[in-house]
């Protein structure tokens, strides 16, 4: 899976922290991808991800939507 991510595009630069320091850090791409793969392999509902400890269901779903809009999900599907 890591090879597929590298072939799609290089990782984006790290985001700068919020100037007030009040926001939680973004879930890593790896954790979001692990949650997405877990969901696809098990067929669980998005909310069931909360019990896994991988990342929250809302973070995983939000990242899935971002990746789908950017064409990453389609590219992963084509790679197989």
C-alpha positions in Angstrom: 0.0 0.0 0.0 2.9 2.4 0.7 4.2 1.9 -2.8 0.9 2.8 -4.3 0.8 6.0 -2.3 4.2 7.0 -3.5 3.3 6.3 -7.1 0.3 8.5 -7.0 2.0 11.7 -5.8 4.5 12.9 -3.3 3.2 13.6 0.2 2.1 17.2 0.8 4.3 19.5 3.0 3.3 19.4 6.7 0.7 22.0 7.7 1.7 24.9 9.9 0.2 24.9 13.4 -2.6 27.2 14.0 -1.3 30.6 15.3 -3.4 30.4 18.4 -2.4 26.8 19.1 -6.1 26.0 19.7 -6.7 23.3 17.1 -6.1 19.6 17.4 -3.4 18.3 15.1 -4.7 16.7 11.9 -4.9 12.9 11.8 -2.0 11.4 9.8 -2.6 10.2 6.3 -1.4 6.8 7.4 -4.0 6.6 10.2 -6.8 7.8 7.8 -5.7 5.2 5.2 -5.6 2.4 7.8 -9.1 3.4 8.9 -10.4 3.4 5.3 -8.8 0.0 4.5 -10.3 -1.4 7.7 -13.7 -0.1 6.8 -13.5 -1.5 3.3 -12.2 -4.9 4.4 -14.7 -5.4 7.2 -17.7 -3.6 5.8 -18.3 -1.9 9.1 -20.2 1.4 9.4 -18.2 4.7 9.6 -19.2 5.1 13.3 -17.8 1.7 14.1 -14.3 3.1 13.5 -14.5 5.0 16.8 -14.1 1.7 18.7 -11.0 0.6 16.8 -8.7 3.3 18.0 -7.3 3.9 14.5 -8.9 7.3 14.2 -12.3 8.8 14.7 -15.0 8.1 12.2 -15.5 11.7 11.3 -11.7 12.2 10.6 -11.7 9.1 8.4 -14.8 10.1 6.5 -13.6 13.7 6.0 -10.3 12.5 4.7 -12.1 10.0 2.4 -14.2 12.8 1.0 -11.1 15.0 0.5 -9.3 12.2 -1.3 -12.3 11.4 -3.5 -12.6 15.0 -4.5 -8.9 15.1 -5.4 -9.1 12.0 -7.5 -6.9 9.9 -5.1 -9.6 7.3 -4.5 -10.2 6.8 -8.2 -6.4 6.4 -8.8 -6.1 3.8 -6.0 -9.0 2.0 -7.6 -7.3 1.9 -11.0 -4.0 0.7 -9.5 -5.8 -2.1 -7.7 
